[in-house]
């Protein structure tokens, strides 16, 4: 209410370490318990609080079942996967195909977010936490996204929406150019990638959460197109109320991007990414009209 936000989508914090659980049965039970808790504690309390499902990636068959249950029974608007899956698995491997198929069928997005690291990234050799944290979020997500594009995930599942969260959008133009160049020169090694890699991003398969102060935001909007950039507050994780309250005015006051793009980042694009938010938005509007009457 203080920040005049109509509704929000709730993501886990410590829950992102769920991927480190070794026992599959325990991982399944814990994911289900978290999703039930989120539903009863927050989502039932107000239509303004939407949730995404935590999925047990230790067992993709169970992850598919939990995604289906969370969406159809609990009303979740999507799901989240840690960018570092158990054993460092890539989301592009066939093991994940049933999950992408179900997300596409349900018309819900799957997002990825940092939270864990593993030795193969080399971050265990970082000099300090600042170094590791700076690199972990974008590196882990770059690794997953590049693999998904080159391995043809968005060819196999053309309506899948995938979100990269909390690592900004400034790196995306560079990676689009980099992937296009590699595909042009060495495309024989990635035959499942039928389009230029950048086209999968431009056509709306991948969404990115921008930071409000990113200097590269205008360039990113120009190269990606304006329809796939959203805002994520990260509140109350690493940001206090003062930081959170300053974010929206900071973006609104920027003169290097237009009002139309600002509206898309805050309103239109989140509804495009999470179509099921529209139902909750209608409920909040109904409640607001009733209160005003």
Number of C-alpha atoms within 10 A of each C-alpha: 6 6 12 8 10 14 16 15 17 18 21 18 15 9 15 21 16 26 24 16 16 12 10 15 13 14 22 22 12 18 20 21 13 15 23 16 12 23 22 11 11 16 20 14 10 13 20 21 19 24 25 27 31 29 31 29 24 22 16 17 14 19 25 22 14 21 30 20 16 24 21 12 10 20 21 26 27 29 24 22 21 24 31 28 22 18 12 16 14 18 22 20 12 12 14 19 17 14 23 26 17 18 24 17 13 17 19 25 26 25 21 22 24 23 19 19 22 15 9 9 16 11 18 13 10 12 9 10 11 10 12 17 16 11 15 24 23 22 16 24 22 18 15 21 22 15 17 19 26 24 21 20 23 25 17 14 17 15 19 23 25 26 24 26 25 20 22 23 26 19 14 20 19 12 15 20 15 13 19 17 14 15 20 11 10 11 17 10 12 15 13 16 21 17 16 19 24 19 15 21 22 17 14 21 20 23 25 24 20 23 21 21 12 13 12 16 21 16 15 20 18 10 17 24 16 19 19 25 29 29 23 19 19 15 14 11 10 10 12 11 11 8 13 16 16 12 17 18 12 11 20 16 12 13 8 10 15 12 14 10 20 20 13 19 24 18 14 17 20 23 16 19 26 19 16 20 25 14 11 20 17 13 15 18 14 12 13 11 10 9 8 7 6
